[in-house]
Amino acid sequence: MSSNYSCDYYTYMSINNPTPIHDALNSDEREHWKQGVDAKYYSLISKCTWDLVPLPSDHKTIKSKWVFHVKTKADGTFDRFKARLVAKGFSQIAGVDYHERFRLSYVLPPYELY
């Protein structure tokens, strides 16, 4: 095993991925996490990811949370602080809260072998 890693490798590998947003914003890396949150937020806004609409009186809002992760390159060195905004979709009702589904995987059609 090679021992030519930089000091940054050991520093960033010891950073824990914070769970709630207040842990991230109260940590020593708060400026980095805030930049990650800002980058993701502005990315979502620029892509028109959602529309702001009035909430019907018989509906509840879908809660969301920030998920944080220290990304590393293929060689294990630090890459960036990443933040994602995720909806707590388990509280959604099909046909009421959403009308479309997106499949993230692709299934190959069956082939006949001769």
Secondary structure, DSSP 8 states (H G I E B T S, - for coil): ------HHHHHHHT----SSHHHHHTSTTHHHHHHHHHHHHHHHHHTT--------TT-----EEEEEEEEE-TTS-EEEEEEEEEE-GGG--BTTTBS-----S---------
